[in-house]
Amino acid sequence: MTLAAAIRSDFILASGPLAPQWLAQRQDFRLHSDNGGRLHLAVRGTPQQGATASGQRWLALADLIEGRLEDAAGDADGFPQKRWRGRFAFADWRDDSDTIRVSSDHFGSLPLYWYQRDGHCAVASDLRLLLDAPGVRREPDPTAVYHYLNFTCIPAPLTICRDIQRVEPGTRLTLSTGDSRCERYYVPEYPADLHGSDAQLAGELRERIIATVQDFRPHADEGWGCFLSGGTDSSSIVSILARQGGTQVQSCSIGFPEAGYDELDFARLAGEACGALPHLAQVDHHRSLGLLDSVIEAYDQPFGNASAVPTLACAELGHSHRFSLMLGGDGGDEIFGGNQRYAKDKVMEGFYGLPSPLKAAARALGNAVGGGNNHLLNRVRNFTRRASLPNPDRFYTDDSFASDYYDELLTPELRDQVERDASLDFMRGLYATGSAAEPLHRIMRLDLLMAIAQNDLVKVHRACKQHGVSARFPYLDPALVEYCGRLAANYKVRGLNKRFLFKQAMADILPQEILRKRKQGFGLPIAIWMKDDAALQARVRDVLLDQRTRQRGWVNPEFIEQLVELHMAGGWDHSNAIWQLLVLELWMRSYMDAR
């Protein structure tokens, strides 16, 4: 059994009078239930399993770089899993008890879902495995729908199903038929207590990065590769591994024919500079419909981040080259200070600190000049409006589609169930998590808890699992995250220069063209495809404007029709919102409507 195979496995652990009969109906699972036991286990694949001398049983979907799974079974002192490095979803129990304990890894990269109702409870590795569980009603949670329309994903602990919850990242859940308790064992902290010259700290960071990436290198010579977007994070991982020697490192990169969306030249440059073997492929609009169907099949909840499409394509490319494991650069932006909005927010934070009369005058000027067809003047108005807000409200304005169009988008029925500020309040709660920190560090922590844990890792994990591949994320190693938290904020963003210390640390590892390149991200040219691809246009209209979607009762059909027509006419770019709505409706039809 390989660790990658363990991560791709699934399990259901359940108790209650109807649990044995329910699990017995799942012919694709193997039952592991003792006749006299209160708990019943069903597995698909090859999860890691064991038992302690005292009779405590445990199961894990895990790929640990450091740590012993059995240490967390039973009445272990504290939280041993806090010191583990790698990915894991861990459960332990006794057959003569109805109590289940499960732990998600530090950033929740392997999801765990649970429910407790009508004398039954269960934990599973895929939400869809619980939709037909005893007592579960296939009723959508209106707040989860609203979060999805703002964030493109549904953040834990909510799920699309009202009766099912997701274990939050870095959390241990204790569950029985009569009780549940969540304990958070991990939150990124930022003491910023390391001091030294730029050169000294850059050297230390370089050593830490190299050691971490090398620790995450698979032991096998074959059967693995790297995601390579051409950006600094994935390029640095490929370069460090290639320079380590041994078997030639391989990488997978996806590009697009459309100008402005293709980074294959940078991916090729990074590979050639370090001697890696690159595998390159393009995704065009002809593949878009097939990949849309793959998104619905791969993700166990509605997932509206359009970059799932190239991620699925990249995992498929890796599988075609017989990779069972791939390393990705996720988390680098969030620990080294690489997101463009960190620099923007620094400027806005300066504006926010101005005297109130001066801010009010600037807002009045922005409102007076904006609102027309002049892009520059509209940016002035947008800046003064957003910069007048404190964080996290200011940060939230990047993810506020449903909030911005609350009255126009949502039906009165949905508005009666969800307050306009529901998603903002959720973000405020995350922002308040953890100890006091510098302003930049607070939004970096927010990104780790939200953008990474709830969005990016969901995207990569599900895309890889769909194609029989696992993933490792060296830059989310808790030890490296902790070290970066000890560096002051000005080592991440100095002035408006992002990744300040990281770029110095990687100066002799990455080509200057990549260190200086403008950040692009793993985007998808759906705006162009929706205007130029007749088949995709037809799919959008057939789904979003039909009677079945209208009867869902969540969004106003007249507003959606206007949104679609404005985009197709080319006057406005509403592609991301249209994609979100399309994925939501197709996912609901495939899973929640099924009986």
C-alpha positions in Angstrom: 0.0 0.0 0.0 1.3 3.4 -0.9 0.6 6.6 1.1 -0.8 8.2 -2.1 -3.3 5.3 -2.4 -4.3 5.8 1.3 -5.2 9.5 0.7 -7.4 8.6 -2.3 -9.4 6.1 -0.2 -12.8 6.7 1.4 -14.5 5.6 4.6 -17.7 5.8 6.5 -17.8 5.3 10.3 -21.4 5.2 11.7 -23.5 4.2 14.7 -27.2 3.9 15.2 -29.9 1.2 14.8 -30.1 1.5 11.0 -26.3 1.9 10.4 -25.6 -1.7 9.5 -28.4 -2.0 7.0 -27.5 1.4 5.4 -23.8 0.5 5.0 -24.6 -3.0 3.7 -26.3 -1.3 0.7 -23.0 0.3 -0.4 -21.7 -2.5 -2.6 -18.5 -0.5 -3.6 -17.4 -0.5 0.1 -16.0 -3.3 2.3 -17.6 -3.6 5.8 -15.4 -3.9 8.8 -17.9 -4.3 11.6 -17.8 -6.6 14.6 -21.1 -8.3 15.2 -21.3 -7.0 18.7 -19.9 -3.6 18.1 -21.7 -0.3 18.3 -19.7 1.3 15.6 -19.7 0.2 12.0 -16.9 0.9 9.5 -17.0 0.7 5.7 -14.0 1.5 3.5 -13.3 1.9 -0.2 -9.6 1.7 -1.2 -6.8 1.2 1.2 -6.8 3.5 4.2 -4.3 3.0 6.9 -5.7 1.1 9.9 -4.4 -0.1 13.3 -5.3 -0.7 16.9 -3.6 0.0 20.3 -2.9 -2.5 23.0 -5.9 -1.2 24.9 -8.3 -1.9 22.1 -8.5 1.6 20.6 -8.9 1.3 16.8 -7.8 3.9 14.4 -8.1 4.7 10.7 -6.4 7.4 8.6 -6.2 8.8 5.2 -2.7 10.1 5.5 0.5 11.0 3.9 2.8 12.0 6.8 6.2 13.4 6.3 6.8 13.2 10.0 4.7 11.8 12.9 3.1 8.5 14.0 -0.6 8.0 13.5 -1.0 5.6 16.4 0.2 8.4 18.8 -3.2 10.2 18.5 -5.3 7.1 19.3 -6.9 6.7 22.7 -6.3 9.1 25.5 -3.1 10.7 24.2 -2.0 13.8 26.1 -2.7 17.0 24.2 -2.8 17.0 20.5 0.1 14.9 19.0 -1.3 15.7 15.5 -0.3 19.3 16.0 3.3 18.2 15.5 2.6 16.0 12.4 3.9 17.2 9.0 1.9 16.2 6.0 -1.8 15.5 5.2 -4.2 13.5 7.2 -7.8 12.7 8.1 -7.7 10.7 11.3 -10.4 8.7 13.2 -10.2 6.6 16.4 -12.8 4.7 18.3 -13.6 1.7 20.5 -16.1 -1.0 19.2 -17.8 -1.1 22.6 -18.5 2.6 22.5 -20.5 4.9 20.3 -17.9 7.7 20.5 -15.9 8.7 17.5 -13.0 11.1 17.4 -11.8 12.6 14.1 -9.1 15.1 13.3 -8.5 17.2 10.2 -5.0 18.2 9.3 -3.7 21.8 9.9 -5.4 23.2 6.8 -8.2 20.7 6.3 -6.7 19.4 3.0 -8.6 16.1 3.4 -12.3 16.9 4.2 -14.3 15.1 6.9 -18.1 15.4 7.1 -20.4 14.4 9.9 -24.0 14.4 11.0 -26.0 13.5 14.1 -29.7 13.0 13.9 -32.5 10.7 15.0 -30.3 8.5 17.2 -27.7 8.1 14.4 -24.3 9.7 13.7 -21.7 9.1 11.1 -18.4 10.5 9.8 -17.3 10.2 6.1 -14.6 11.4 3.8 -17.1 12.6 1.1 -20.2 14.5 1.6 -22.1 12.5 -1.0 -21.6 9.4 1.1 -23.9 10.8 3.8 -26.7 12.1 1.6 -28.7 8.8 2.0 -27.7 8.2 5.6 -30.5 7.4 8.1 -32.2 10.6 9.2 -30.4 12.9 6.7 -32.7 15.2 4.8 -31.6 16.4 1.4 -32.4 20.0 2.2 -30.0 22.7 1.2 -28.7 25.2 3.7 -29.6 28.7 2.6 -26.7 30.2 4.4 -24.3 27.8 2.7 -25.8 28.7 -0.7 -25.3 32.4 0.1 -21.7 31.8 1.1 -21.1 29.9 -2.1 -22.4 32.8 -4.2 -19.9 35.1 -2.4 -16.9 32.9 -1.9 -17.2 30.4 -4.9 -17.0 27.6 -2.2 -18.9 26.6 1.0 -16.6 27.1 4.0 -16.6 24.8 7.0 -18.4 24.0 9.2 -21.4 24.5 6.9 -22.1 22.3 3.9 -24.7 22.4 1.1 -26.8 20.0 3.1 -28.5 21.4 6.2 -28.1 18.2 8.2 -24.4 17.6 7.4 -21.4 19.6 8.7 -17.7 19.6 7.8 -14.9 19.4 10.3 -13.0 22.7 10.3 -9.3 22.8 9.6 -6.9 22.0 12.4 -9.8 20.7 14.5 -10.6 17.5 16.5 -14.3 16.5 16.6 -15.6 14.2 19.3 -18.9 12.7 18.3 -21.5 10.4 19.8 -25.2 9.8 19.3 -26.0 12.3 22.1 -23.2 14.9 21.9 -20.6 16.6 19.8 -17.6 18.7 20.7 -15.0 20.5 18.5 -11.5 21.5 19.7 -9.3 23.6 17.6 -5.7 22.5 18.0 -4.0 24.7 15.3 -4.2 28.3 14.1 -1.3 30.1 12.3 0.4 32.6 14.6 2.6 35.6 13.9 4.9 36.5 16.9 7.3 38.3 14.4 10.1 37.8 16.9 13.0 37.0 14.5 15.5 39.7 14.0 18.6 40.1 11.8 19.8 41.7 8.6 18.1 41.1 5.3 21.0 39.0 4.0 21.1 36.8 7.2 17.3 36.2 7.3 17.2 35.6 3.5 19.9 32.9 4.0 18.0 31.3 6.8 14.8 31.3 4.8 16.6 29.8 1.9 17.9 26.9 4.0 14.4 26.4 5.5 12.7 26.3 2.1 15.2 23.9 0.6 15.1 21.6 3.6 11.3 21.6 3.6 10.9 20.9 -0.1 13.5 18.1 0.1 11.6 16.6 3.0 8.4 16.4 0.9 10.2 14.7 -2.0 8.7 11.2 -2.5 11.2 8.4 -1.7 10.4 6.6 -5.0 12.4 7.4 -8.1 9.4 7.2 -10.4 5.6 7.7 -10.3 5.6 11.4 -9.2 5.9 14.9 -10.6 5.2 18.5 -9.9 2.5 21.0 -10.8 4.3 23.8 -12.6 2.4 27.0 -13.5 5.4 29.1 -14.3 5.0 31.2 -11.1 7.5 31.6 -8.4 6.1 29.0 -6.0 5.8 26.0 -8.2 9.0 27.0 -10.1 11.0 27.1 -6.9 9.8 23.6 -5.8 10.7 22.1 -9.2 14.1 23.9 -9.2 15.0 22.8 -5.7 14.1 19.2 -6.3 15.9 19.1 -9.7 19.1 20.6 -8.1 19.0 17.9 -5.4 20.0 15.3 -8.0 18.8 11.8 -8.4 16.1 10.9 -11.0 15.1 13.7 -13.3 12.2 15.7 -11.9 9.1 15.9 -14.1 6.5 18.6 -14.2 3.0 19.2 -15.7 1.8 22.5 -17.0 -1.5 23.7 -18.5 -1.9 26.7 -20.8 -4.5 28.2 -23.0 -4.5 29.5 -26.6 -5.9 32.8 -25.5 -3.4 35.6 -25.0 -3.0 36.7 -21.4 -3.9 33.4 -19.9 -1.0 31.2 -21.0 2.1 30.8 -18.9 3.6 27.8 -20.7 6.6 29.9 -21.8 7.5 30.6 -18.1 6.9 26.9 -17.2 9.2 25.9 -20.0 11.8 28.4 -18.9 11.7 27.2 -15.3 12.0 23.6 -16.4 14.9 24.2 -18.8 16.8 26.4 -16.2 17.0 23.5 -13.7 17.0 20.5 -16.1 13.5 19.2 -15.3 11.5 17.3 -17.8 8.3 19.3 -18.6 5.0 17.9 -19.8 2.9 20.7 -21.4 -0.7 20.7 -22.7 -3.3 23.3 -23.6 -7.0 23.5 -22.8 -9.2 25.2 -25.4 -12.8 26.0 -25.5 -13.6 22.8 -27.3 -12.7 20.9 -24.0 -14.6 23.3 -21.8 -17.9 21.4 -21.8 -16.3 18.1 -20.9 -14.3 19.7 -18.2 -17.4 21.4 -16.8 -18.9 17.9 -16.4 -15.7 16.8 -14.7 -16.1 19.6 -12.2 -19.6 18.4 -11.3 -18.4 14.8 -10.9 -15.2 15.5 -9.1 -16.3 17.9 -6.3 -18.5 16.6 -3.5 -20.0 20.1 -3.0 -20.7 22.9 -5.4 -17.3 24.5 -6.2 -17.4 27.6 -8.4 -13.7 28.5 -8.7 -13.2 28.3 -12.4 -9.5 27.4 -12.0 -10.7 23.9 -11.1 -10.8 23.3 -14.9 -7.0 23.7 -15.5 -6.3 21.9 -12.2 -8.3 18.9 -13.4 -6.6 19.1 -16.7 -3.2 19.2 -15.0 -4.0 16.2 -12.7 -5.2 14.3 -15.8 -1.9 15.1 -17.5 0.0 13.8 -14.5 -2.0 10.6 -14.5 -1.3 10.1 -18.2 2.4 10.1 -17.3 1.7 7.5 -14.6 2.1 9.9 -11.7 0.4 8.8 -8.5 1.6 11.9 -6.5 2.2 15.5 -7.5 3.8 18.4 -5.5 2.1 21.8 -5.7 3.2 25.3 -4.6 -0.1 26.2 -2.9 0.4 28.4 0.2 3.5 30.2 -1.1 1.7 33.5 -1.7 0.1 33.3 1.7 3.2 32.7 3.7 5.8 34.7 1.7 3.6 37.7 0.9 3.0 37.2 -2.8 -0.6 38.1 -3.3 -1.1 41.3 -5.3 -3.9 42.4 -2.9 -1.5 42.5 0.0 0.3 45.4 -1.6 -3.1 47.0 -2.6 -4.3 46.6 1.0 -1.2 48.3 2.3 -2.1 51.4 0.3 -5.7 51.2 1.4 -4.6 50.8 5.0 -2.7 54.1 4.7 -5.8 55.8 3.3 -7.9 54.3 6.1 -5.6 55.8 8.7 -6.3 59.4 7.4 -8.4 61.8 9.4 -12.1 61.2 9.0 -12.9 64.6 7.3 -10.2 64.0 4.7 -11.5 60.5 4.0 -15.0 61.8 3.7 -13.9 64.4 1.2 -12.1 61.9 -0.9 -15.2 59.6 -0.9 -17.4 62.4 -2.0 -15.0 63.2 -4.9 -14.8 59.6 -5.9 -18.6 59.3 -5.9 -18.9 62.5 -7.9 -16.5 61.4 -10.7 -17.3 57.7 -10.8 -20.3 55.8 -12.1 -19.9 56.5 -15.8 -18.0 54.7 -18.5 -14.6 56.0 -17.6 -12.6 53.1 -16.2 -10.0 55.2 -14.4 -12.6 57.4 -12.7 -14.6 54.3 -11.6 -11.4 52.9 -10.1 -11.0 56.1 -8.1 -14.5 55.7 -6.8 -13.9 52.1 -6.0 -10.7 52.8 -4.2 -12.1 55.5 -2.0 -15.1 53.3 -1.1 -13.1 50.2 -0.3 -10.2 52.0 1.5 -12.7 53.7 3.8 -13.6 50.3 5.3 -11.7 48.5 8.1 -10.5 45.0 7.6 -11.8 42.4 7.1 -14.7 44.3 5.6 -12.3 45.8 3.1 -10.8 42.4 2.2 -14.3 41.0 1.9 -15.1 43.3 -1.0 -13.1 41.0 -3.3 -15.6 38.1 -2.6 -19.0 39.8 -2.3 -21.0 39.1 -5.5 -24.2 38.0 -3.7 -23.8 40.8 -1.1 -23.3 43.4 -3.8 -26.4 42.3 -5.7 -28.4 41.1 -2.7 -31.7 42.7 -3.7 -31.4 42.2 -7.4 -29.9 38.6 -7.4 -31.7 36.8 -4.5 -35.4 36.0 -4.4 -37.4 37.4 -1.4 -37.7 33.8 -0.1 -33.9 33.4 0.1 -33.5 36.9 1.5 -35.9 36.1 4.3 -33.6 33.2 5.4 -30.2 34.9 5.0 -29.1 38.4 6.1 -27.1 40.5 3.7 -24.0 40.4 6.0 -24.1 36.7 6.7 -20.9 36.0 4.6 -19.2 39.1 5.9 -19.9 38.1 9.5 -18.4 34.7 8.7 -15.2 36.4 7.5 -15.2 38.6 10.5 -15.2 35.5 12.7 -12.2 34.0 10.9 -10.4 37.4 11.0 -10.8 37.4 14.8 -9.2 33.9 15.1 -5.8 33.7 16.6 -3.6 36.1 18.6 -2.9 39.8 17.8 -0.7 40.4 14.8 0.4 43.1 12.4 -2.3 44.2 9.8 -0.6 42.3 6.9 -0.3 39.2 9.0 -3.9 39.2 10.0 -5.0 39.1 6.4 -2.4 36.6 5.5 -3.8 34.4 8.3 -7.3 35.0 6.9 -6.1 33.9 3.5 -4.6 30.7 5.0 -7.9 29.9 6.8 -10.2 30.9 4.0 -8.6 31.0 0.5 -6.2 28.1 1.1 -8.1 25.8 3.5 -11.6 26.3 2.1 -10.9 26.9 -1.6 -7.5 26.1 -3.1 -6.9 22.9 -1.3 -10.4 21.7 -2.0 -9.7 22.5 -5.7 -6.4 20.6 -5.9 -7.4 17.6 -3.7 -10.6 16.9 -5.6 -9.0 17.4 -9.0 -6.2 15.0 -8.1 -8.5 12.4 -6.6 -10.7 12.4 -9.7 -7.7 11.2 -11.7 -6.2 8.8 -9.2 -3.4 11.2 -8.0 -2.5 12.5 -4.6 -0.8 15.8 -3.8 1.7 17.3 -1.4 2.1 20.9 -0.4 5.6 21.7 0.9 4.8 25.4 1.5 2.0 24.5 3.9 4.3 22.5 6.1 3.4 23.7 9.6 7.0 24.0 10.6 7.7 26.3 7.6 4.5 28.3 8.2 5.5 28.8 11.8 9.0 30.0 10.8 7.5 32.5 8.4 5.2 33.7 11.1 8.2 34.7 13.1 9.3 37.1 10.3 8.0 40.6 10.5 5.5 41.8 7.9 8.1 44.0 6.2 10.0 40.9 5.2 7.0 39.9 3.2 5.8 43.2 1.7 8.3 46.0 1.8 7.0 49.2 0.4 4.9 47.7 -2.4 7.4 45.0 -3.2 5.8 41.6 -2.6 7.8 38.5 -1.5 10.7 40.7 -0.5 12.7 38.1 1.5 11.6 35.2 -0.6 13.0 36.7 -3.8 16.3 37.3 -2.1 16.3 33.7 -0.8 15.6 32.3 -4.3 17.9 34.7 -6.2 20.3 31.9 -7.2 17.6 29.3 -7.6 15.1 30.9 -9.9 15.7 32.7 -13.2 15.4 36.5 -12.9 12.6 36.4 -15.6 10.4 34.4 -13.2 11.3 36.4 -10.1 10.4 39.6 -12.0 7.3 38.3 -13.8 3.9 39.8 -13.1 1.8 37.4 -11.1 -0.9 35.8 -13.2 -2.5 33.0 -11.3 -4.1 29.8 -12.6 -7.0 31.5 -14.4 -9.4 30.3 -17.0 -10.5 32.3 -20.0 -14.2 31.6 -19.5 -15.0 35.3 -20.3 -13.8 34.7 -23.8 -15.2 31.2 -24.1 -18.7 32.3 -23.1 -18.7 35.0 -25.8 -17.1 32.9 -28.6 -18.2 29.3 -28.0 -21.7 28.7 -29.2 -22.0 25.3 -27.4 -21.0 26.8 -24.0 -23.4 29.7 -24.6 -26.2 27.3 -25.3 -25.4 25.2 -22.2 -25.5 28.4 -20.0 -28.8 29.5 -21.4 -30.3 26.0 -21.3 -29.5 25.6 -17.6 -29.7 29.0 -16.1 -32.8 30.2 -17.9 -34.9 27.1 -17.8 -37.9 26.4 -15.6 -36.1 24.0 -13.3 -33.7 26.6 -12.2 -36.5 29.1 -11.8 -38.3 26.7 -9.5 -35.2 26.4 -7.3 -36.3 29.7 -5.9 -32.9 31.1 -5.0 -32.2 33.7 -7.7 -34.3 36.1 -9.7 -34.6 34.8 -13.2 -34.9 38.3 -14.7 -31.6 39.4 -13.2 -29.8 36.2 -14.3 -31.1 36.7 -17.8 -29.9 40.3 -17.8 -26.5 39.1 -16.5 -26.2 36.5 -19.2 -27.2 38.8 -22.0 -24.9 41.6 -20.9 -22.0 39.3 -20.9 -22.8 37.6 -24.2 -23.1 41.1 -25.8 -19.6 41.9 -24.7 -20.3 45.0 -22.6 -19.6 43.5 -19.2 -17.6 40.6 -17.9 -19.9 38.6 -15.7 -18.3 35.2 -16.5 -17.3 34.3 -13.0 -20.8 34.9 -11.6 -22.3 33.0 -14.5 -19.9 30.1 -14.0 -20.7 29.9 -10.3 -24.4 29.8 -11.0 -24.0 27.2 -13.7 -21.9 24.9 -11.5 -24.3 25.3 -8.5 -27.4 24.4 -10.5 -25.7 21.4 -12.3 -24.4 20.1 -9.0 -27.8 20.3 -7.3 -29.4 18.4 -10.2 -26.8 15.7 -10.0 -26.8 15.1 -6.3 -29.3 16.9 -4.1 -32.2 16.4 -6.4 -31.5 12.7 -6.8 -33.6 10.3 -4.8 
